[in-house]
């Protein structure tokens, strides 16, 4: 018997980095890119995790205190939470989400794996419990994550997120069509988050107002998204990107792609995620959806290693 579960990628629309310091942020799932985990029951051999991307098989041993990978830690946390012994099963992990690109690859893989481990012992993890587990794994990737990645990926709905507050699913009044483009450079979120934290601590009078302004932009974006005022989002994206430049988390390649997208007809564009590489997003005018392909081609011409079009749909779509 085999069973496959999955989890989506994500993009941060507004508020990255500031969200770590208590400001709001908005994120949305990218359901066309997914991490999947397939459970195959075995007759013996305990629990093993096969990562196709890493080309390795990990045996899971709960008797050892040594946990040297996020995959093993995910399985361990799920089994401990369920007070279950490792089942005789092989779980195969695959993902179409580029790694270290700001699309939430780590959280998506953890969410898919956690669902698979729970399923292998006959249990369906509630979303709130799954979210808690994936957040713990996120700490191994990012040091001091905000919690936004795991939340939008586990619930697979757009969220308005404030650290420490109840999860708010964000209603989308009109579809948002985005072009997502990859610089080709790895985005090391842990390093960027640490550098911003150092800036906050060393220059609070200069940096704290920047974080607060990014928070204000996210609040304005929330109003625009829930009211269907897509045109208002473009300038907000450009402003958000400028403030992320001040936080030193942009890069010449990201700035170049943002400019190229805007020149090709995007309403606005910005980096998305940890920055210093990884991905940027560009918003397509809702009344000119034919522009999406024009913007995508322009970004590839400008040096993006890959670019794709995705649409964030209203929840009841």
Steps between C-alpha positions, in 0.01 A plus 500: 500500500627849413376846588623840380462830686641839406549866593536813283769761451437855615580861417510790740305787347584763763691533825792256493769566762285759678271211599781354712488821706126507569368668186225345284570312179292348222580170332326275250538138393636403159302185447655414163836431668486222760696269725351151517553199724395149402458235770566137403436241768788256551506159665802591708792734538335772704442852372721630221485834319621514141578848371507505122655848488776414749545148358510341845303265722476578873408232754306647795611385845318646799737330744785731398528857626694590186278675244721635225246601237178699478330199340587271788396768749163541326427127524613491860281794607192348336552158656566653842190718471289194414681278751551250217777261412660528156289307249638261242483739209702670229412866444624649172536878480492694176466873435452736207583799724849645439712486815644814666293729279254658745208277399477306826655176379611393847162561663314328217718189519461491878121536475469226239728267697320563829166421336648182355649379829168559676315317223742207525388446861134552415459857622393825331681793664276804560633807320576683825718212625669461163573872497668480842720211388605664173582823685743305719670367187514851353722601791767258375492668159463866592603547864225744605218456245185709524267206445344637184645238262372199689160663557419582138635164385313288756167679453555553124312829506608864486573626850541833675755414763618672816742307716338382822146579383223269382523386139288713267403348166494791255200521265602584143236711324658473153757253363861615515710388204872500572815427306760340726862512382814348647833684503681166505688597816425311821304693763651431841212614718673421830789733413277782374272480806805512726644800318172693528485417870851639538391819321200537732722460805784723380296777332152492657422867434560456126368148448193479727309763297576300185348189654195697611455644151515152350231401749285795390542393137379149590193647671419710195551195278259299715229763442569504126495120471179453696324781307622388157708814432776317314637820343588636845730205565755588232637819661493329840719220363752749365509686832543173690793407278670836560479450875641148467792656316556718807504184712784372272308188394464582132776445244601641160338205323173540692495875435567438132211252469263730689584780256462271199158382614377854554631608159316205340165615639472358852295707745781453751771255600715411800724235642315220678643304791838523665662702222868535403404267214208265455177627347317818418134543413325728251130586501315478168225758426169315543355649181810412297569137584664455158782708652593209727687318224663825385625564854617139536703519178644837599621356831667206325665743258617706799681200644251303707588131503131404508170685504143379528150643523271420793165631617386543860129422485221594740445224757163400361630474145 
